[in-house]
Amino acid sequence: MRIRIALSATLAALGLMFLIPAAAHAHGDTLKVVVTGQRTGHVTADVTWENDGDAVDETVAATVNAVSVDGSRTMGPWRLVRDPAAAPAGWTTAEALPPGTWKVSVEVGFPALGKGELEVGVPVVDPAPTTGAGTTATGTTDTATGGTPAVSAPTPASASASASGSGSDAAPAPSGTQATSGGEGAAVWWTTAGVAATALAGAGVGLLLRRRRMRGACRTS
């Protein structure tokens, strides 16, 4: 009984050994690696079986290397990870290339051999443009952005302070008016008093002259 069980297990293992290579050879023994370009600096590639073009279901063991066209800079080696945006055959890198032109090579070692190369250009991304004028909360304009100065709207506190300040400034006005009117009244009073004094003095002189004339007439008579 034990011999039969052992024999059955051996036959099953041998069958699996022959079935697995047969399934692998159905796709072929080489991979087709096509470097499709880059997305925001991340290298993108399609990896399929050479014979039937099916996508690779297994995890791909690959290395990605990049060399600048002048040979002064090198990037990598990086590994490939699945690209959800290009499923099921798409792969990409977690790292990103800096701006420039690069000669990218992808070499796959598992589940089969494959290689792909492409010259990839990564453009320089300009910074996002700023708005015309950077206005702060108080309405002032940031001169660094070249905006037009804006007039700030008064806050309730500043409005009340302005109202109180204008009221305090306007309060002394009546006293100044009173002082002016008082000065004019004093001038009028002194003018009237001077006229009255002059009239009284003239009347007194007239009376004195009249009395002298009357006395002189009495003496002559």
Accessible surface in RSA format (square Angstrom, percent):
REM  Atomic radii and reference values for relative SASA: ProtOr
REM  Chains: A
REM  Algorithm: Lee & Richards
REM  Probe-radius: 1.40
REM  Slices: 20
REM RES _ NUM      All-atoms   Total-Side   Main-Chain    Non-polar    All polar
REM                ABS   REL    ABS   REL    ABS   REL    ABS   REL    ABS   REL
RES MET A   1   168.70  87.4 129.48  85.7  39.22  93.4 111.24  94.6  57.46  76.1
RES ARG A   2   212.33  89.2 206.04 105.0   6.29  15.0  75.31 102.9 137.02  83.0
RES ILE A   3   143.86  81.9 140.28 104.5   3.58   8.6 143.31 103.2   0.55   1.5
RES ARG A   4   181.42  76.2 179.07  91.3   2.35   5.6  54.66  74.7 126.76  76.8
RES ILE A   5   107.48  61.2 103.68  77.2   3.80   9.2 106.67  76.8   0.81   2.2
RES ALA A   6    59.13  54.4  50.69  78.2   8.45  19.2  57.82  81.4   1.31   3.5
RES LEU A   7   105.50  58.8 102.19  73.1   3.32   8.3 105.11  73.8   0.39   1.1
RES SER A   8    70.17  59.3  62.07  82.8   8.10  18.7  35.56  75.7  34.61  48.5
RES ALA A   9    62.79  57.7  49.50  76.4  13.29  30.2  57.44  80.9   5.35  14.2
RES THR A  10    72.29  51.4  67.32  68.2   4.98  11.9  47.67  64.0  24.62  37.2
RES LEU A  11   108.91  60.7 100.88  72.2   8.03  20.2 101.16  71.0   7.75  20.8
RES ALA A  12    60.57  55.7  46.68  72.0  13.89  31.6  58.53  82.4   2.04   5.4
RES ALA A  13    50.63  46.6  46.04  71.1   4.59  10.4  49.71  70.0   0.92   2.4
RES LEU A  14    76.60  42.7  76.59  54.8   0.01   0.0  76.60  53.8   0.00   0.0
RES GLY A  15    29.78  36.7   0.00   N/A  29.78  36.7  29.25  80.3   0.53   1.2
RES LEU A  16   107.34  59.8 106.76  76.4   0.58   1.5 106.76  75.0   0.58   1.6
RES MET A  17   124.10  64.3 113.26  75.0  10.84  25.8 100.84  85.7  23.26  30.8
RES PHE A  18   151.43  75.8 143.32  88.8   8.10  21.1 144.38  87.5   7.05  20.2
RES LEU A  19   119.00  66.3 115.75  82.8   3.24   8.2 115.92  81.4   3.08   8.3
RES ILE A  20   118.74  67.6 114.95  85.6   3.79   9.1 117.93  84.9   0.82   2.2
RES PRO A  21    59.95  43.7  55.65  50.7   4.30  15.6  59.95  49.5   0.00   0.0
RES ALA A  22    58.41  53.7  43.36  66.9  15.05  34.2  50.32  70.9   8.10  21.5
RES ALA A  23    64.30  59.1  52.09  80.4  12.21  27.8  60.59  85.3   3.71   9.8
RES ALA A  24    50.03  46.0  42.65  65.8   7.38  16.8  49.37  69.5   0.66   1.8
RES HIS A  25   124.22  67.9 109.76  76.3  14.46  37.0  68.76  70.9  55.46  64.5
RES ALA A  26    73.95  68.0  44.13  68.1  29.82  67.8  56.66  79.8  17.29  45.8
RES HIS A  27    52.47  28.7  52.47  36.5   0.00   0.0  26.10  26.9  26.37  30.7
RES GLY A  28     6.70   8.3   0.00   N/A   6.70   8.3   3.80  10.4   2.90   6.5
RES ASP A  29   101.53  71.1  85.66  85.3  15.87  37.5  28.79  67.8  72.74  72.5
RES THR A  30    57.73  41.1  57.73  58.5   0.00   0.0  50.12  67.3   7.61  11.5
RES LEU A  31     7.41   4.1   0.00   0.0   7.41  18.6   0.00   0.0   7.41  19.9
RES LYS A  32   106.38  51.9 103.58  63.6   2.80   6.7  48.71  43.8  57.67  61.4
RES VAL A  33    11.07   7.3   0.00   0.0  11.07  26.7   0.00   0.0  11.07  30.0
RES VAL A  34    65.63  43.2  62.75  56.8   2.88   6.9  65.63  57.0   0.00   0.0
RES VAL A  35     8.74   5.8   0.00   0.0   8.74  21.1   0.00   0.0   8.74  23.7
RES THR A  36    74.11  52.7  38.91  39.4  35.20  83.9  39.37  52.9  34.74  52.5
RES GLY A  37    12.69  15.6   0.00   N/A  12.69  15.6  12.69  34.8   0.00   0.0
RES GLN A  38    51.03  28.5  27.28  19.9  23.76  56.6   2.77   5.9  48.26  36.6
RES ARG A  39   106.16  44.6 102.46  52.2   3.70   8.8  60.71  83.0  45.45  27.5
RES THR A  40   118.33  84.2  85.56  86.7  32.77  78.1  90.85 122.0  27.48  41.5
RES GLY A  41     1.00   1.2   0.00   N/A   1.00   1.2   1.00   2.7   0.00   0.0
RES HIS A  42    54.36  29.7  54.36  37.8   0.00   0.0  29.95  30.9  24.42  28.4
RES VAL A  43     0.12   0.1   0.12   0.1   0.00   0.0   0.12   0.1   0.00   0.0
RES THR A  44    14.16  10.1  14.16  14.4   0.00   0.0   8.71  11.7   5.45   8.2
RES ALA A  45     1.09   1.0   0.00   0.0   1.09   2.5   0.01   0.0   1.08   2.9
RES ASP A  46    51.18  35.8  50.49  50.3   0.69   1.6   8.92  21.0  42.26  42.1
RES VAL A  47     0.00   0.0   0.00   0.0   0.00   0.0   0.00   0.0   0.00   0.0
RES THR A  48    24.39  17.4  24.39  24.7   0.00   0.0  16.74  22.5   7.66  11.6
RES TRP A  49    13.46   5.4  12.68   6.1   0.78   1.8  10.19   5.4   3.28   5.3
RES GLU A  50    91.61  52.6  72.59  54.9  19.02  45.3  22.31  43.2  69.30  56.6
RES ASN A  51   105.67  72.9  68.71  66.4  36.95  89.0  20.59  49.6  85.08  82.2
RES ASP A  52    67.83  47.5  34.57  34.4  33.26  78.7  37.42  88.1  30.41  30.3
RES GLY A  53    45.95  56.7   0.00   N/A  45.95  56.7  23.87  65.5  22.08  49.5
RES ASP A  54    65.93  46.2  61.60  61.3   4.33  10.2  16.27  38.3  49.66  49.5
RES ALA A  55    23.40  21.5  11.01  17.0  12.40  28.2  11.01  15.5  12.40  32.8
RES VAL A  56     1.31   0.9   0.00   0.0   1.31   3.2   0.00   0.0   1.31   3.6
RES ASP A  57   127.38  89.2 102.10 101.6  25.28  59.8  34.39  80.9  92.99  92.7
RES GLU A  58    79.19  45.5  71.41  54.0   7.77  18.5  40.07  77.5  39.12  31.9
RES THR A  59   109.06  77.6 101.21 102.6   7.85  18.7  65.52  88.0  43.54  65.8
RES VAL A  60     6.60   4.3   0.00   0.0   6.60  15.9   0.00   0.0   6.60  17.9
RES ALA A  61    56.03  51.5  45.59  70.3  10.45  23.8  54.10  76.2   1.93   5.1
RES ALA A  62    10.58   9.7   0.00   0.0  10.58  24.1   2.35   3.3   8.23  21.8
RES THR A  63    63.10  44.9  62.87  63.7   0.22   0.5  52.59  70.6  10.51  15.9
RES VAL A  64     0.75   0.5   0.63   0.6   0.12   0.3   0.63   0.5   0.12   0.3
RES ASN A  65    54.15  37.3  53.12  51.3   1.03   2.5  18.26  43.9  35.89  34.7
RES ALA A  66     1.81   1.7   1.09   1.7   0.72   1.6   1.21   1.7   0.60   1.6
RES VAL A  67    58.03  38.2  58.03  52.5   0.00   0.0  58.03  50.4   0.00   0.0
RES SER A  68     5.93   5.0   4.30   5.7   1.62   3.7   4.30   9.2   1.62   2.3
RES VAL A  69    79.99  52.6  55.27  50.0  24.72  59.6  55.43  48.2  24.57  66.6
RES ASP A  70   110.62  77.5  71.65  71.3  38.97  92.2  45.98 108.2  64.64  64.5
RES GLY A  71    49.58  61.1   0.00   N/A  49.58  61.1  21.78  59.8  27.80  62.3
RES SER A  72    85.09  71.9  45.13  60.2  39.96  92.1  48.42 103.1  36.68  51.4
RES ARG A  73   107.57  45.2 103.70  52.9   3.87   9.2  55.36  75.7  52.20  31.6
RES THR A  74    98.29  69.9  78.60  79.7  19.69  46.9  45.57  61.2  52.72  79.7
RES MET A  75    58.24  30.2  52.38  34.7   5.86  14.0  38.41  32.7  19.83  26.3
RES GLY A  76    36.05  44.5   0.00   N/A  36.05  44.5   1.81   5.0  34.24  76.7
RES PRO A  77    98.55  71.8  77.90  71.0  20.65  75.1  78.09  64.5  20.46 127.1
RES TRP A  78    32.73  13.1  26.90  13.0   5.83  13.7  18.22   9.7  14.51  23.5
RES ARG A  79   164.28  69.0 160.65  81.9   3.63   8.7  61.69  84.3 102.60  62.2
RES LEU A  80     5.08   2.8   0.00   0.0   5.08  12.8   0.00   0.0   5.08  13.7
RES VAL A  81    41.10  27.0  37.63  34.1   3.47   8.4  41.10  35.7   0.00   0.0
RES ARG A  82   107.63  45.2  94.19  48.0  13.44  32.0  63.23  86.4  44.40  26.9
RES ASP A  83     6.07   4.3   4.56   4.5   1.51   3.6   0.10   0.2   5.97   6.0
RES PRO A  84   122.60  89.4  95.89  87.4  26.71  97.1 103.70  85.6  18.90 117.5
RES ALA A  85    83.58  76.8  39.05  60.3  44.53 101.3  51.09  72.0  32.49  86.1
RES ALA A  86    41.31  38.0  26.69  41.2  14.62  33.3  36.26  51.1   5.05  13.4
RES ALA A  87    75.16  69.1  45.20  69.8  29.95  68.1  46.68  65.7  28.48  75.4
RES PRO A  88    97.54  71.1  91.77  83.7   5.77  21.0  96.01  79.3   1.52   9.5
RES ALA A  89    18.63  17.1  18.19  28.1   0.44   1.0  18.30  25.8   0.33   0.9
RES GLY A  90     2.40   3.0   0.00   N/A   2.40   3.0   0.89   2.4   1.51   3.4
RES TRP A  91     5.28   2.1   4.91   2.4   0.37   0.9   4.70   2.5   0.58   0.9
RES THR A  92    16.18  11.5  16.18  16.4   0.00   0.0  15.76  21.2   0.42   0.6
RES THR A  93     2.68   1.9   0.00   0.0   2.68   6.4   0.00   0.0   2.68   4.0
RES ALA A  94    72.70  66.8  46.86  72.3  25.83  58.8  54.91  77.3  17.79  47.1
RES GLU A  95    72.32  41.5  66.52  50.3   5.80  13.8  38.07  73.6  34.26  28.0
RES ALA A  96    46.56  42.8  27.34  42.2  19.22  43.7  27.34  38.5  19.22  50.9
RES LEU A  97     6.57   3.7   0.00   0.0   6.57  16.5   0.00   0.0   6.57  17.7
RES PRO A  98    41.98  30.6  34.43  31.4   7.55  27.5  41.86  34.6   0.12   0.8
RES PRO A  99    62.47  45.5  54.34  49.5   8.13  29.6  54.73  45.2   7.75  48.1
RES GLY A 100    26.63  32.8   0.00   N/A  26.63  32.8  24.95  68.5   1.68   3.8
RES THR A 101    52.88  37.6  46.83  47.5   6.05  14.4  15.32  20.6  37.56  56.8
RES TRP A 102     0.00   0.0   0.00   0.0   0.00   0.0   0.00   0.0   0.00   0.0
RES LYS A 103   116.66  56.9 111.57  68.5   5.09  12.1  59.47  53.5  57.20  60.9
RES VAL A 104     1.79   1.2   0.00   0.0   1.79   4.3   0.31   0.3   1.47   4.0
RES SER A 105    25.55  21.6  25.29  33.8   0.26   0.6  11.60  24.7  13.96  19.6
RES VAL A 106     0.00   0.0   0.00   0.0   0.00   0.0   0.00   0.0   0.00   0.0
RES GLU A 107    83.87  48.2  80.79  61.1   3.08   7.3  18.65  36.1  65.22  53.3
RES VAL A 108     6.03   4.0   0.00   0.0   6.03  14.5   1.00   0.9   5.03  13.6
RES GLY A 109    48.55  59.9   0.00   N/A  48.55  59.9  25.93  71.2  22.62  50.7
RES PHE A 110   113.65  56.9 113.62  70.4   0.03   0.1 113.65  68.9   0.00   0.0
RES PRO A 111    34.68  25.3   8.39   7.6  26.29  95.6   8.63   7.1  26.05 161.9
RES ALA A 112    11.98  11.0   4.02   6.2   7.95  18.1  11.98  16.9   0.00   0.0
RES LEU A 113   125.64  70.0 123.77  88.5   1.87   4.7 123.94  87.0   1.70   4.6
RES GLY A 114    14.32  17.7   0.00   N/A  14.32  17.7   9.65  26.5   4.67  10.5
RES LYS A 115   118.29  57.7  91.65  56.2  26.63  63.4  48.80  43.9  69.49  74.0
RES GLY A 116     8.36  10.3   0.00   N/A   8.36  10.3   8.36  22.9   0.00   0.0
RES GLU A 117   116.61  66.9  88.26  66.8  28.35  67.5  27.65  53.5  88.96  72.6
RES LEU A 118    73.75  41.1  63.62  45.5  10.13  25.5  72.51  50.9   1.23   3.3
RES GLU A 119   105.75  60.7  82.16  62.2  23.59  56.2  25.19  48.7  80.57  65.8
RES VAL A 120     5.82   3.8   2.95   2.7   2.87   6.9   5.82   5.1   0.00   0.0
RES GLY A 121    45.01  55.5   0.00   N/A  45.01  55.5  22.63  62.1  22.38  50.1
RES VAL A 122    16.03  10.6  10.10   9.1   5.93  14.3  10.53   9.1   5.51  14.9
RES PRO A 123    87.79  64.0  74.79  68.2  13.00  47.2  86.24  71.2   1.55   9.6
RES VAL A 124   113.66  74.8  92.56  83.8  21.10  50.8  92.56  80.4  21.10  57.2
RES VAL A 125   130.56  85.9 106.68  96.6  23.88  57.5 110.85  96.3  19.71  53.5
RES ASP A 126   115.67  81.0  98.69  98.2  16.97  40.1  27.62  65.0  88.05  87.8
RES PRO A 127   121.10  88.3  99.96  91.1  21.14  76.8 111.69  92.2   9.41  58.5
RES ALA A 128    89.00  81.8  62.95  97.1  26.04  59.2  68.21  96.1  20.79  55.1
RES PRO A 129   130.93  95.4 101.15  92.2  29.78 108.3 111.26  91.9  19.67 122.3
RES THR A 130   116.24  82.7  88.47  89.7  27.77  66.2  70.22  94.3  46.02  69.6
RES THR A 131   109.26  77.7  96.21  97.5  13.06  31.1  86.49 116.2  22.78  34.4
RES GLY A 132    65.16  80.4   0.00   N/A  65.16  80.4  45.60 125.1  19.57  43.8
RES ALA A 133    42.28  38.9  23.84  36.8  18.43  41.9  23.84  33.6  18.43  48.8
RES GLY A 134    25.99  32.0   0.00   N/A  25.99  32.0  25.11  68.9   0.87   2.0
RES THR A 135    77.02  54.8  45.51  46.1  31.51  75.1  31.76  42.7  45.26  68.4
RES THR A 136    73.42  52.2  58.97  59.8  14.45  34.4  66.86  89.8   6.56   9.9
RES ALA A 137   115.12 105.8  65.38 100.9  49.74 113.1  78.42 110.4  36.70  97.2
RES THR A 138    93.40  66.4  82.75  83.9  10.65  25.4  84.11 113.0   9.29  14.0
RES GLY A 139    13.97  17.2   0.00   N/A  13.97  17.2  13.93  38.2   0.04   0.1
RES THR A 140    74.07  52.7  72.16  73.2   1.90   4.5  62.28  83.7  11.78  17.8
RES THR A 141    20.28  14.4   2.01   2.0  18.27  43.5   2.60   3.5  17.68  26.7
RES ASP A 142    62.84  44.0  56.41  56.1   6.43  15.2  15.55  36.6  47.29  47.2
RES THR A 143   121.27  86.3 102.35 103.8  18.92  45.1  73.52  98.8  47.75  72.2
RES ALA A 144    93.69  86.1  50.92  78.6  42.77  97.3  63.15  88.9  30.55  80.9
RES THR A 145    56.19  40.0  28.05  28.4  28.14  67.1  37.28  50.1  18.91  28.6
RES GLY A 146    65.83  81.2   0.00   N/A  65.83  81.2  34.43  94.5  31.40  70.3
RES GLY A 147    17.48  21.6   0.00   N/A  17.48  21.6   4.62  12.7  12.86  28.8
RES THR A 148   112.18  79.8 100.66 102.0  11.52  27.4  67.25  90.3  44.93  67.9
RES PRO A 149   110.69  80.7  93.97  85.7  16.72  60.8  94.15  77.7  16.54 102.8
RES ALA A 150    48.86  44.9  30.69  47.4  18.17  41.3  37.08  52.2  11.78  31.2
RES VAL A 151   149.88  98.6 120.78 109.3  29.10  70.1 125.48 109.0  24.40  66.2
RES SER A 152    54.63  46.2  42.07  56.1  12.57  28.9   7.42  15.8  47.22  66.2
RES ALA A 153    84.12  77.3  63.42  97.9  20.70  47.1  68.10  95.9  16.02  42.4
RES PRO A 154   108.19  78.8  80.96  73.8  27.23  99.0  89.18  73.6  19.01 118.1
RES THR A 155    78.59  55.9  75.95  77.0   2.64   6.3  68.91  92.6   9.68  14.6
RES PRO A 156   118.57  86.4 107.28  97.8  11.29  41.0 114.07  94.2   4.50  28.0
RES ALA A 157    75.31  69.2  63.48  98.0  11.83  26.9  70.25  98.9   5.06  13.4
RES SER A 158    47.77  40.4  40.22  53.7   7.55  17.4  46.25  98.5   1.52   2.1
RES ALA A 159    49.13  45.2  40.43  62.4   8.70  19.8  45.06  63.5   4.07  10.8
RES SER A 160    67.81  57.3  57.06  76.1  10.75  24.8  50.15 106.8  17.65  24.7
RES ALA A 161    61.35  56.4  48.75  75.2  12.60  28.7  55.08  77.6   6.27  16.6
RES SER A 162    73.51  62.1  59.69  79.7  13.82  31.8  41.93  89.3  31.58  44.2
RES ALA A 163    64.06  58.9  50.29  77.6  13.77  31.3  56.92  80.2   7.14  18.9
RES SER A 164    74.05  62.6  57.23  76.4  16.82  38.8  55.28 117.7  18.78  26.3
RES GLY A 165    28.73  35.4   0.00   N/A  28.73  35.4  28.73  78.9   0.00   0.0
RES SER A 166    66.65  56.3  56.71  75.7   9.95  22.9  48.14 102.5  18.52  25.9
RES GLY A 167    41.50  51.2   0.00   N/A  41.50  51.2  35.31  96.9   6.19  13.9
RES SER A 168    69.95  59.1  52.37  69.9  17.57  40.5  50.24 107.0  19.71  27.6
RES ASP A 169   113.14  79.3  91.90  91.5  21.24  50.2  32.27  75.9  80.87  80.7
RES ALA A 170    63.62  58.5  51.13  78.9  12.49  28.4  58.60  82.5   5.02  13.3
RES ALA A 171    67.36  61.9  45.70  70.5  21.66  49.3  56.28  79.3  11.08  29.4
RES PRO A 172    78.97  57.6  68.44  62.4  10.54  38.3  75.79  62.6   3.19  19.8
RES ALA A 173    62.21  57.2  47.37  73.1  14.84  33.8  59.40  83.6   2.81   7.4
RES PRO A 174    75.35  54.9  69.45  63.3   5.89  21.4  75.11  62.0   0.23   1.4
RES SER A 175    66.44  56.1  59.30  79.1   7.15  16.5  48.37 103.0  18.07  25.3
RES GLY A 176    37.81  46.6   0.00   N/A  37.81  46.6  36.35  99.8   1.45   3.3
RES THR A 177    92.46  65.8  86.43  87.6   6.02  14.4  66.20  88.9  26.26  39.7
RES GLN A 178   124.53  69.6 118.62  86.7   5.91  14.1  39.26  83.6  85.27  64.7
RES ALA A 179    71.33  65.6  49.61  76.6  21.71  49.4  62.01  87.3   9.31  24.7
RES THR A 180    84.25  59.9  74.51  75.5   9.74  23.2  57.02  76.6  27.23  41.2
RES SER A 181    63.56  53.7  53.20  71.0  10.36  23.9  42.01  89.5  21.55  30.2
RES GLY A 182    43.42  53.6   0.00   N/A  43.42  53.6  37.11 101.8   6.32  14.2
RES GLY A 183    42.73  52.7   0.00   N/A  42.73  52.7  34.90  95.8   7.84  17.5
RES GLU A 184   110.80  63.6 105.32  79.7   5.48  13.0  42.74  82.7  68.06  55.6
RES GLY A 185    40.09  49.4   0.00   N/A  40.09  49.4  34.56  94.8   5.53  12.4
RES ALA A 186    49.63  45.6  40.95  63.2   8.67  19.7  47.53  66.9   2.09   5.5
RES ALA A 187    57.88  53.2  48.76  75.2   9.12  20.8  56.65  79.8   1.24   3.3
RES VAL A 188    99.06  65.2  96.62  87.5   2.44   5.9  99.06  86.1   0.00   0.0
RES TRP A 189   151.21  60.7 147.00  71.2   4.21   9.9 119.90  63.9  31.32  50.8
RES TRP A 190   169.70  68.1 163.38  79.1   6.31  14.8 141.78  75.6  27.91  45.3
RES THR A 191    88.60  63.0  79.58  80.7   9.03  21.5  63.28  85.0  25.33  38.3
RES THR A 192    83.58  59.4  79.85  80.9   3.74   8.9  66.36  89.1  17.22  26.0
RES ALA A 193    34.25  31.5  23.85  36.8  10.40  23.7  30.93  43.6   3.31   8.8
RES GLY A 194    36.08  44.5   0.00   N/A  36.08  44.5  34.85  95.6   1.23   2.8
RES VAL A 195    98.59  64.9  94.38  85.4   4.21  10.1  97.06  84.3   1.53   4.1
RES ALA A 196    48.15  44.3  41.70  64.4   6.45  14.7  47.85  67.4   0.30   0.8
RES ALA A 197    57.87  53.2  50.45  77.8   7.43  16.9  53.89  75.9   3.98  10.5
RES THR A 198    99.19  70.5  91.85  93.1   7.34  17.5  70.29  94.4  28.90  43.7
RES ALA A 199    63.44  58.3  46.95  72.5  16.49  37.5  58.56  82.5   4.88  12.9
RES LEU A 200   132.66  73.9 124.93  89.4   7.73  19.4 125.30  88.0   7.36  19.8
RES ALA A 201    61.65  56.7  48.62  75.0  13.03  29.6  60.25  84.9   1.40   3.7
RES GLY A 202    44.32  54.7   0.00   N/A  44.32  54.7  34.23  93.9  10.08  22.6
RES ALA A 203    57.58  52.9  42.72  65.9  14.86  33.8  54.37  76.6   3.22   8.5
RES GLY A 204    29.54  36.4   0.00   N/A  29.54  36.4  28.21  77.4   1.33   3.0
RES VAL A 205    86.31  56.8  85.60  77.5   0.72   1.7  85.60  74.4   0.71   1.9
RES GLY A 206    36.51  45.0   0.00   N/A  36.51  45.0  30.19  82.8   6.32  14.2
RES LEU A 207   101.17  56.3 100.20  71.7   0.96   2.4 100.50  70.6   0.67   1.8
RES LEU A 208   101.58  56.6 101.20  72.4   0.37   0.9 101.25  71.1   0.33   0.9
RES LEU A 209    86.30  48.1  85.84  61.4   0.46   1.2  85.87  60.3   0.43   1.2
RES ARG A 210   157.75  66.2 155.81  79.4   1.94   4.6  41.00  56.0 116.74  70.8
RES ARG A 211   143.77  60.4 142.45  72.6   1.32   3.1  34.52  47.2 109.25  66.2
RES ARG A 212   165.76  69.6 156.08  79.6   9.68  23.1  49.47  67.6 116.30  70.5
RES ARG A 213   181.97  76.4 168.13  85.7  13.85  33.0  62.74  85.7 119.23  72.3
RES MET A 214   114.83  59.5 110.09  72.9   4.73  11.3 100.27  85.3  14.55  19.3
RES ARG A 215   156.29  65.6 153.01  78.0   3.28   7.8  44.80  61.2 111.49  67.6
RES GLY A 216    31.88  39.3   0.00   N/A  31.88  39.3  31.24  85.7   0.64   1.4
RES ALA A 217    61.94  56.9  49.56  76.5  12.38  28.2  56.32  79.3   5.61  14.9
RES CYS A 218    94.01  71.1  77.33  86.3  16.68  39.2  27.69  70.2  66.32  71.5
RES ARG A 219   204.11  85.7 169.90  86.6  34.22  81.5  62.76  85.8 141.35  85.7
RES THR A 220   122.80  87.3  83.37  84.5  39.44  94.0  80.38 108.0  42.42  64.1
RES SER A 221   123.60 104.4  57.06  76.2  66.54 153.3  63.57 135.4  60.03  84.1
END  Absolute sums over single chains surface
CHAIN  1 A    15765.8      12542.6       3223.2      10711.4       5054.4
END  Absolute sums over all chains
TOTAL         15765.8      12542.6       3223.2      10711.4       5054.4
